[in-house]
Amino acid sequence: MLDVEHNRLPRHPDDSNSYILGTMQGHNVVMACSPASQYGKNSTASLLTSIMRTFPNVRIGLMVGIGGGVPTKVDMRLGDIVVGVRVMQCDLGKAVRSEAPRIPDSSIRTSISNIRSRHELTGSQVPSILKDKIGGYPAYDRPGEADILFRSSYNHSPISSTCGGCDKSQLEERKLRVSTDPAIYYGGIASVNCMMRDAVSRDKIAQELDVICFEMEAAGTMDLMPYLVIRGISDYSDSHRYKEWQRYASATAAAYAYEFLEVWGEDSQATEVDYLHNFREGHLLEIASRVNEPSAQYQTNSISTAAASALPLEDYARRSRYKVGIICALPKELMAVRALFDETHPRLKKNKDDTNTYALGKMGLHHVVATCLAEYGTNSAALVAVHMKRSFKIRFCLLVGIGGGVPSAQHDIRLGDVVVGKYTVQYDLGRETEDEGFQRRNQPLQTPPLFLKTAFKSLYSDPDLPMNPLDPYLHTISSKERMSHYCYPGSHLDIMFNSCSKCSSLPEPCQQTRRCERRKDPIPKIHYGGIASGNSVIANATLRDQKAAELDVACFEMEAAGIVDAVSCLVIRGICDYCDGHKNDDWQEYAAATAASFAKLLLGVVDEQDGDDDILDGNYGPPPALKRRLEETQ
C-alpha cells in the first residue's frame, strides 16, 4: 500500500522492532509487526513501548490485520471488512465479561462518518485499491476456494485437516451475493486472549457484547493513542479454519486503511499545525504533515530534542534521577511501599498524555517512582508501565503486591510468605476449540534481568542475613498511624483445605481436612518460583493445582504478563490466599507489607548503576548543550 518507501532510520537503543517507513496518501507512515509466533495484547503493548521511544511525534494509530467474523449477527462473508467503532475486552474476571467499551478518538469518528457518507454516494474505493496495489501479488488475490459457513452446532470433522471431510448437509443456506467485492461493516470488536474457535461460544459472547468480530490485540491500546482497529475477515470464529483467506483478508483491511487515510488527511489538515505542538506518542502508524519531499521529514534527533525541551530544565533534570519504578495493583499495596520511603519527594509535572499519578521518594540509595493501577488486569498494567517508562528513564521495575499461593511439596507456602518471580508465564493466552476446549499457547518464559537475579542470590548467600530480614520493615509499616492493621493476622487464620472443585460454586465452602500443620513461628518465608499471570481470578483449588503442575508455578496473579514485555521487571508477591474457594481479605494488608518489605530489602543490594542503559547518549537524548546543563544540575 505504500506510495513511496523510505530508507531505514536509527532506532532507540532499547528498540528491538523492525520498521518499514514510507508515504501513504501523502502521509509519512511507520509500520511495525509483532515478533514471529508472538501475538496477543501484551505483545502489542511491548511493540508500542518501543515505537513510542523511537517515533514520539505521532498522530494516529491504525491496527490493520485479520480477524474472525460473527456471521450470525450480519450477513458477513470471508474477505469482508470490520471497522471497530467499539472495542470490548471480554476475558476479564472469573467468567467472560466486559470492561467499558473503548471508542475511537473524535477525529477518527468524524472521518468514519465522512467515509461512510462518501460510500453511500460513490461506493468504496477498496476494490480499485486492491487492483492497483495488490494486483502484482497473486498470493493476495481473492481465493478460489468456496466461502462456506457451517451451522454453529456442527464441529469440524476430526478426520481431515481441511473441511473436505465435513458434512455438507450442515452448511448454512445463504443468499448469493451478486458481487465478490468486500462489504464493509461498522460495529463492535471483541478483543480476547484466546483464539475463538467455538461457534456456540462465539454466538453467545457476540450477543452479550453486541460485537461482530473477534481478535487478539486491540484491547488496551486505545488508551494510549487515537486508534482505529480494521480487520479483514479470514474465518468465522469457529472450528472450521480458513487459512487460505488470511492473505486476502489482510489485503482488504489494508486497502480500507489506505482509503481511510485519504479522508482522515482531508479532515485533519485544518488543525495539523496546532496539533504538532501537542502531539501524542505511541502509534502503530506515525502520521506527519503533508510534504513535497517526504524522506526529508524523518529526523529522530529533532523529535527527541523537541520532546526533551517541552519540559522545564529543572523538571527534566529531577525526573532523570528516578531510575527504579514500582508498580502496584491496589492502593493498599502502594501504601505499604510508600511507608518504606526513606525520603518523600514533591510531585513533578507529568507529560501531557500520562494518566498515571506518581509517588516519588528514595529507598536507600535509589530514587524510586511508584504508582498504582486504575483497573486490575494485564492490559491496565501494560498501559501504566508504558506511561511510566515514557515519563521516567527507569532502568528496571518491581511489580509489588499480593498474589495467590500454590502450596506444594516443592514450596511450603503459607499466607504472608513472599514469592519472587523466577519467571512469568501468561496462562490464559491461547485458543478455545469446540472439541478440546482451551489450548494454551506455548510461549517463551519471561525472566527478570540478570542483575536482579544476581542481586537476589547475593542477598540469600549472605551468612549475616538475619532469620527474619523483613521484620524491621514490617515494624515500620505497622507502626504508621493509619496502618496498624498491616500486622500479622495470626496463624489461626491461616487455614488451608484440600483441593475441592465444589468450593467455588457452593454458597458455603465445604470444610475439608487440613493439609498441613501450622508453623511454629510467624516468620514469612521467601520462595523463588514461577509466576502465572492472567486476566482471570483463580478461586478453585483443583484448577489451581492443575495449572500449577502444567506451568510449574508457585503463585497466580493478574498484572505481570502486561508489564514484563514492556520493561525489565521483577515480580514480588505477598501471598494473601491459596487460590481456592476460601478466599477472603484477612491477609491482604499483611501480604502487601511483606512484599513491600522484600522489595526494600532487595534494593539494598542492587547497585545504583545496574541496568543503566544510558539512553542520554546518541540521537535519542537532549542535545549536548542541554545534556551538560542537566549533568551540572544533578
C-alpha positions in Angstrom: 0.0 0.0 0.0 3.0 2.4 0.3 3.2 5.0 -2.4 6.9 5.6 -1.6 9.2 3.5 0.6 11.9 5.3 2.6 15.3 4.2 3.8 15.5 2.9 7.4 16.5 5.2 10.3 18.4 4.5 13.5 16.3 3.0 16.3 16.3 3.7 20.0 19.0 1.5 21.7 16.2 -0.5 23.5 14.0 -0.9 20.5 14.0 -4.4 19.0 11.3 -3.7 16.4 11.9 -3.7 12.7 10.2 -0.8 10.9 9.0 -0.1 7.3 8.9 3.6 6.5 7.2 5.4 3.6 4.4 7.6 2.5 0.7 6.7 2.0 -1.8 9.1 0.7 0.7 11.9 1.3 1.3 11.0 4.9 4.6 9.8 6.4 4.0 6.3 7.8 5.9 3.9 10.0 4.7 0.3 10.2 5.7 -2.5 12.6 4.7 -6.1 13.2 4.7 -8.2 16.4 7.6 -10.7 16.6 7.1 -14.1 14.9 5.0 -16.5 17.0 4.1 -13.8 19.5 0.6 -12.4 19.4 -1.9 -11.0 21.9 -2.5 -7.8 23.7 0.7 -7.9 25.8 2.9 -8.4 22.8 1.2 -5.4 21.2 1.8 -3.3 24.3 5.5 -4.2 24.2 5.6 -3.2 20.5 4.0 0.2 21.3 6.5 0.8 24.0 9.4 0.6 21.6 7.6 2.7 18.9 6.9 5.5 21.4 10.6 5.8 22.1 11.8 5.7 18.5 9.0 7.7 16.9 7.4 10.0 19.6 5.9 12.5 17.2 2.9 10.5 16.1 -0.8 11.5 15.5 -2.9 8.4 14.8 -2.7 4.6 15.1 -4.3 2.0 12.8 -4.3 -1.6 13.8 -4.6 -3.4 10.5 -4.9 -7.2 10.1 -7.2 -10.2 10.1 -10.0 -11.2 12.5 -12.8 -13.8 13.0 -16.3 -12.8 11.9 -19.7 -13.3 13.5 -21.9 -14.3 10.6 -25.0 -14.8 12.8 -25.1 -11.1 13.6 -24.7 -9.8 10.0 -24.5 -11.3 6.5 -20.8 -11.5 6.7 -18.5 -13.2 4.2 -14.8 -14.1 4.2 -12.8 -11.1 2.9 -15.3 -8.6 4.3 -14.0 -5.7 6.4 -15.0 -4.8 10.0 -14.2 -1.3 11.3 -14.2 -1.1 15.1 -16.4 1.7 16.3 -16.2 0.0 19.8 -13.6 -2.3 21.2 -14.6 -4.6 24.1 -12.3 -6.7 26.3 -14.2 -9.8 27.1 -11.9 -12.1 29.1 -11.6 -10.3 32.5 -12.8 -11.8 35.7 -13.9 -15.3 36.8 -16.0 -15.6 33.7 -16.3 -13.8 30.4 -17.3 -10.3 31.0 -16.6 -6.8 29.5 -15.0 -3.7 30.6 -16.4 -0.3 29.5 -16.1 -0.2 25.7 -13.2 1.8 24.1 -14.2 4.1 21.3 -12.0 5.8 18.7 -10.9 9.4 19.1 -13.4 12.1 17.9 -11.2 13.0 14.9 -11.3 9.3 13.8 -15.1 9.1 14.3 -15.5 12.2 12.2 -13.5 10.6 9.4 -15.5 7.4 9.7 -18.7 9.4 9.2 -17.3 11.1 6.2 -16.1 7.9 4.5 -19.4 6.2 5.1 -21.3 9.1 3.5 -18.9 9.0 0.6 -19.5 5.3 0.2 -23.3 5.9 0.1 -22.8 8.2 -2.9 -19.9 6.8 -4.9 -19.1 3.4 -3.4 -16.0 2.1 -1.8 -12.6 2.5 -3.3 -11.4 -0.7 -1.8 -11.8 -2.8 -5.0 -9.9 -0.4 -7.1 -7.2 0.0 -4.4 -6.8 -3.8 -4.3 -6.5 -3.9 -8.1 -3.9 -1.1 -8.2 -1.8 -2.0 -5.2 -2.2 -5.8 -4.8 -2.6 -6.7 -8.5 1.0 -7.7 -8.8 0.9 -10.1 -5.9 -1.1 -13.2 -6.9 -0.8 -14.7 -3.4 -3.1 -11.9 -2.1 -5.8 -12.4 -4.7 -9.2 -13.5 -3.7 -9.0 -17.3 -3.1 -10.7 -19.7 -5.5 -11.9 -21.9 -2.6 -15.6 -21.7 -1.8 -16.7 -19.5 1.1 -18.7 -21.9 3.2 -20.4 -21.5 6.6 -21.4 -24.4 8.8 -24.1 -24.3 11.4 -23.0 -23.2 14.8 -23.8 -26.6 16.4 -21.6 -28.6 13.9 -18.0 -29.1 14.8 -15.1 -29.6 12.3 -14.6 -33.2 11.3 -11.5 -34.6 13.0 -10.7 -37.0 10.1 -9.4 -34.2 7.9 -7.2 -31.0 8.3 -9.5 -29.3 5.8 -13.2 -29.2 5.6 -13.3 -31.7 2.8 -14.4 -34.4 5.3 -17.1 -32.2 6.9 -20.8 -33.0 6.4 -22.0 -30.6 3.7 -25.6 -31.1 4.8 -24.7 -29.0 7.9 -23.9 -25.9 5.7 -26.0 -22.8 6.3 -28.1 -21.6 3.4 -27.1 -18.0 2.5 -28.2 -15.6 -0.2 -25.9 -15.5 -3.2 -24.0 -12.2 -3.4 -24.1 -10.5 -6.8 -20.6 -9.0 -6.3 -17.4 -10.5 -4.9 -16.3 -7.1 -3.7 -15.7 -7.0 0.1 -18.5 -5.5 2.2 -17.6 -3.1 5.0 -19.3 -3.3 8.4 -19.0 -0.9 11.3 -19.5 -2.4 14.7 -18.1 -3.7 18.0 -14.9 -5.8 18.1 -14.2 -8.2 20.9 -10.6 -8.4 21.9 -9.7 -11.7 23.7 -6.6 -13.5 24.9 -7.5 -16.9 23.4 -8.3 -17.6 19.8 -12.1 -18.0 19.4 -12.7 -21.4 17.7 -16.1 -22.4 19.2 -19.2 -21.2 17.2 -21.5 -21.7 20.2 -19.4 -19.5 22.5 -18.9 -17.1 19.6 -22.6 -16.5 19.2 -23.2 -16.3 23.0 -20.5 -13.7 23.6 -21.4 -11.8 20.4 -25.0 -11.5 21.5 -24.0 -10.4 25.1 -21.4 -7.8 24.0 -23.0 -6.8 20.6 -19.9 -7.4 18.6 -19.4 -8.7 15.0 -15.7 -9.6 15.1 -13.1 -11.3 17.4 -9.4 -10.6 17.5 -6.5 -10.7 20.0 -4.6 -7.4 20.1 -6.7 -4.3 20.3 -7.8 -4.1 23.9 -5.8 -1.6 26.0 -4.1 0.1 23.0 -6.9 2.6 22.6 -6.0 4.1 26.0 -2.6 5.0 24.6 -3.5 6.8 21.4 -6.1 7.9 18.9 -6.7 4.5 17.4 -8.8 2.6 14.9 -9.0 -1.2 14.5 -9.5 -2.5 11.0 -10.0 -6.2 10.5 -10.3 -8.3 7.3 -12.4 -11.4 8.0 -10.4 -14.6 7.5 -12.6 -17.1 9.3 -15.9 -17.3 11.2 -14.5 -17.8 14.7 -15.4 -21.5 14.7 -13.6 -24.8 14.4 -13.6 -24.6 10.6 -10.5 -22.6 9.9 -9.8 -21.0 6.5 -6.1 -20.1 6.3 -6.5 -19.7 2.6 -8.3 -16.5 3.2 -5.8 -14.8 5.5 -3.7 -13.0 2.9 -6.7 -11.7 1.0 -8.4 -10.6 4.3 -5.2 -8.8 5.3 -5.2 -7.1 1.9 -8.8 -5.9 2.2 -8.1 -4.4 5.6 -5.0 -2.6 4.3 -7.0 -1.3 1.4 -9.6 0.2 3.7 -6.8 1.8 5.8 -5.4 3.3 2.6 -8.7 4.9 1.7 -9.3 6.0 5.3 -6.0 7.9 5.4 -7.1 9.9 2.4 -10.3 11.0 4.2 -8.6 11.5 7.5 -5.9 13.7 5.9 -8.6 16.0 4.5 -10.3 16.2 7.9 -7.1 16.9 9.8 -5.4 19.4 7.6 -7.0 22.4 9.2 -5.7 21.5 12.7 -2.4 20.0 11.7 -0.2 22.9 12.7 -1.7 23.3 16.2 -1.6 19.5 16.8 2.2 19.3 16.2 2.6 21.4 19.4 0.5 18.9 21.4 1.5 15.6 19.7 0.5 12.2 21.0 3.0 9.4 21.3 2.9 5.7 20.7 1.1 4.8 17.5 1.5 2.0 15.1 1.3 4.5 12.2 3.1 7.8 12.5 1.3 10.4 10.5 3.2 13.7 9.9 2.3 16.8 7.9 1.8 16.6 4.1 5.2 17.2 2.4 6.7 17.6 -1.0 9.9 15.7 -0.1 8.7 13.1 2.4 12.1 11.4 3.0 13.5 14.7 4.3 11.0 14.9 7.1 12.2 12.0 9.3 14.6 13.4 11.8 14.6 11.4 15.0 17.1 13.7 16.6 14.9 16.8 16.2 11.9 14.9 17.5 13.7 13.8 20.7 15.1 17.3 21.2 11.5 18.7 21.0 10.3 16.2 23.5 13.1 17.0 25.9 12.7 20.7 25.5 9.0 20.5 26.2 9.7 20.1 30.0 11.3 22.8 32.1 15.0 22.1 32.6 14.8 21.6 36.4 11.9 19.2 36.0 13.7 17.2 33.3 16.8 17.0 35.5 14.9 15.9 38.5 12.9 13.4 36.5 16.0 11.8 35.1 17.1 10.8 38.7 14.3 8.3 39.2 15.7 5.0 37.8 13.6 2.5 39.8 9.9 2.0 39.1 7.5 0.3 41.4 4.0 -0.7 40.2 1.2 -1.8 42.4 -2.3 -3.0 41.5 -4.1 -1.9 44.7 -3.9 1.3 46.8 -3.2 -0.8 49.9 -0.1 -2.2 48.1 1.1 1.2 47.2 0.5 2.4 50.7 2.9 -0.3 52.1 5.5 0.7 49.6 5.3 4.4 50.4 5.5 3.6 54.1 9.1 2.4 53.5 10.3 5.5 51.6 13.3 6.9 53.4 12.6 10.3 51.7 9.4 11.6 50.2 9.7 14.0 47.3 7.3 16.5 45.8 5.4 15.6 42.7 6.8 16.6 39.3 4.8 17.9 36.3 3.7 15.0 34.2 3.8 14.6 30.5 0.6 15.7 29.0 -0.7 12.3 28.0 0.4 10.4 31.1 -2.6 9.3 33.1 -0.6 7.8 36.0 -0.3 9.5 39.4 3.2 9.0 40.9 4.7 8.9 44.4 8.3 9.9 44.4 11.0 9.2 47.0 14.1 7.3 48.0 14.6 3.8 49.2 18.2 3.5 50.4 20.4 4.9 47.6 17.7 4.6 44.9 15.4 7.3 43.6 12.0 5.5 43.3 8.9 6.3 41.3 5.8 4.4 42.4 2.2 4.2 41.1 -1.0 2.2 41.3 -3.3 0.8 38.6 -6.6 2.4 37.9 -8.1 -1.0 36.9 -6.8 -4.5 37.5 -5.6 -6.9 34.8 -2.7 -7.3 32.4 -3.9 -4.6 29.9 -4.1 -1.9 32.6 -0.7 -2.9 33.9 0.8 -2.7 30.4 -0.7 0.9 30.0 0.7 2.0 33.3 4.2 0.6 32.5 4.2 2.3 29.1 3.4 5.7 30.6 6.0 5.3 33.4 8.7 4.2 31.0 7.9 7.2 28.8 7.9 9.8 31.7 10.9 8.5 33.6 14.2 6.9 32.5 13.6 3.8 34.7 16.3 1.1 34.5 14.0 -1.6 35.9 10.7 -2.1 37.6 9.4 -4.0 40.6 5.8 -5.3 40.5 5.0 -5.4 44.2 1.7 -6.6 45.7 -0.4 -9.5 46.7 -1.0 -12.9 44.9 -2.4 -16.3 45.4 -0.1 -19.0 46.5 0.3 -22.6 45.4 1.2 -24.8 48.3 3.2 -27.9 47.2 5.9 -30.3 48.2 8.4 -28.0 46.5 7.1 -24.8 48.1 5.7 -24.9 51.6 3.9 -21.7 51.0 1.8 -20.1 53.8 -0.2 -16.9 54.0 2.1 -13.9 54.4 5.0 -15.6 52.6 6.7 -13.9 49.6 7.1 -15.4 46.1 9.8 -13.8 44.0 9.3 -14.4 40.3 11.9 -16.7 38.8 9.9 -16.3 35.5 6.5 -15.2 34.4 4.1 -17.1 32.1 0.8 -16.0 30.8 -1.7 -18.8 31.4 -4.8 -17.5 29.5 -3.2 -16.9 26.1 -4.2 -19.5 23.6 -7.2 -20.7 21.7 -10.7 -22.1 22.5 -11.8 -25.1 20.5 -15.1 -26.9 20.4 -13.5 -30.3 20.8 -10.5 -29.7 23.0 -11.6 -26.6 25.0 -8.9 -24.1 25.9 -5.4 -24.8 24.5 -2.7 -22.6 26.0 -0.2 -21.3 23.5 3.4 -22.2 24.2 5.5 -19.1 24.7 8.9 -18.1 25.9 9.2 -17.7 29.7 9.8 -14.0 30.7 12.6 -13.9 33.2 14.0 -10.9 35.3 17.1 -9.2 34.1 20.4 -10.9 35.1 21.5 -8.2 37.5 18.3 -8.6 39.6 18.6 -12.4 39.7 22.2 -11.9 40.8 21.1 -9.5 43.5 18.6 -12.0 44.8 21.2 -14.8 45.0 23.7 -12.4 46.6 21.2 -11.5 49.2 20.4 -15.1 50.2 24.0 -16.2 50.2 24.8 -13.6 52.9 25.8 -15.5 56.1 24.9 -12.5 58.2 21.4 -12.2 56.9 19.1 -12.4 60.0 16.4 -15.2 60.3 13.7 -12.6 59.8 15.2 -10.0 57.5 11.8 -8.4 56.8 11.0 -7.7 60.4 12.3 -4.1 60.7 10.5 -3.1 57.6 7.2 -4.8 58.7 7.5 -3.0 62.0 8.0 0.3 60.2 4.8 -0.2 58.2 2.6 -1.4 61.0 3.7 1.4 63.3 2.3 4.0 61.0 -0.8 5.7 62.5 -3.1 4.5 59.7 -1.5 1.1 59.1 -1.8 -0.8 62.4 -4.0 -3.4 60.5 -0.9 -4.3 58.3 0.4 -6.5 61.2 0.4 -10.3 61.2 -3.2 -11.6 61.5 -2.3 -14.8 63.4 -1.7 -18.4 62.4 -5.2 -19.4 63.5 -6.5 -17.5 60.4 -4.1 -19.4 58.1 -6.3 -22.3 57.1 -5.6 -24.5 54.2 -8.0 -27.1 52.8 -7.6 -30.0 50.4 -8.4 -29.3 46.8 -12.1 -29.3 46.2 -13.7 -28.1 43.0 -17.1 -27.7 44.7 -15.8 -24.9 46.9 -16.1 -22.4 44.0 -19.8 -23.0 43.4 -21.3 -23.7 46.8 -22.8 -20.9 48.9 -20.8 -22.0 51.9 -17.3 -23.6 51.2 -17.1 -27.2 52.3 -14.8 -27.9 55.3 -12.1 -30.3 54.0 -9.4 -31.8 56.2 -6.4 -29.5 56.9 -3.5 -30.5 54.7 -0.6 -29.4 56.9 0.4 -28.3 60.4 0.7 -24.7 61.4 4.2 -23.2 61.5 5.7 -22.7 65.0 6.9 -19.2 64.1 5.2 -16.4 62.1 8.4 -15.6 60.1 7.5 -15.1 56.4 9.5 -17.3 54.1 10.8 -16.2 50.7 10.2 -18.5 47.8 11.8 -18.2 44.4 9.5 -19.7 41.8 7.4 -19.3 38.7 4.6 -16.7 38.5 1.4 -17.4 36.4 -0.3 -14.3 35.2 -3.7 -13.8 33.5 -6.9 -11.8 33.4 -8.9 -14.3 35.4 -9.2 -14.7 39.2 -8.3 -18.3 40.2 -10.6 -19.3 43.0 -10.7 -23.1 42.5 -8.1 -25.3 44.2 -8.5 -28.2 41.7 -7.9 -25.8 38.8 -5.1 -24.1 40.7 -3.2 -27.4 41.2 -3.8 -28.5 37.6 -2.4 -25.3 36.1 0.4 -25.1 38.6 1.5 -28.6 37.7 1.3 -27.8 34.0 3.2 -24.5 34.3 5.5 -25.2 37.3 4.5 -22.1 39.2 4.2 -21.1 42.8 1.9 -18.1 42.5 -1.0 -16.8 40.5 -1.6 -13.0 39.9 -3.2 -10.7 37.3 -0.7 -8.0 36.2 2.8 -9.3 35.5 2.1 -10.5 31.9 1.3 -7.0 30.9 4.5 -5.5 32.3 7.3 -7.9 31.7 7.3 -7.3 27.9 7.3 -3.5 28.4 10.1 -3.0 30.9 12.8 -5.0 32.7 10.9 -6.3 35.7 10.9 -8.5 38.8 7.6 -9.7 40.3 7.3 -9.8 44.1 4.1 -11.2 45.5 3.0 -11.5 49.1 0.6 -14.5 49.5 -2.8 -13.5 50.7 -4.8 -16.6 49.8 -4.5 -20.1 48.3 -6.4 -19.5 45.0 -9.3 -21.6 46.3 -13.0 -21.2 47.2 -12.0 -19.9 50.7 -10.7 -16.6 49.5 -11.1 -13.6 51.9 -9.4 -10.3 52.6 -8.0 -11.0 56.0 -4.4 -11.4 54.8 -4.2 -8.8 52.1 -2.7 -5.9 54.1 0.0 -8.1 55.7 0.8 -9.8 52.4 1.2 -6.3 50.8 3.5 -5.4 53.7 5.7 -8.5 53.3 6.0 -7.9 49.5 6.9 -4.2 50.0 9.4 -5.2 52.7 11.2 -7.6 50.5 11.3 -5.0 47.7 13.2 -2.7 50.0 15.5 -5.4 51.2 16.4 -6.3 47.7 17.1 -2.7 46.7 19.6 -2.6 49.4 21.9 -5.0 47.4 21.2 -3.6 43.9 23.9 -1.3 42.7 22.8 2.2 41.6 24.1 1.6 38.1 22.8 -1.9 37.5 20.7 -2.0 34.3 21.5 1.6 33.4 21.0 1.9 29.6 22.5 5.4 29.4 20.0 6.5 26.8 21.1 10.1 27.0 23.8 9.2 24.5 23.4 9.4 20.8 20.5 10.8 18.9 17.8 9.9 21.4 18.6 12.3 24.3 18.7 16.0 24.6 21.3 18.0 22.6 24.8 18.2 24.0 24.4 21.6 25.5 21.3 20.6 27.3 22.9 17.4 28.5 25.8 19.3 30.0 23.4 21.6 31.9 21.5 18.6 33.1 24.6 16.9 34.5 25.6 20.2 36.2 22.1 20.4 37.8 22.4 16.8 39.0 
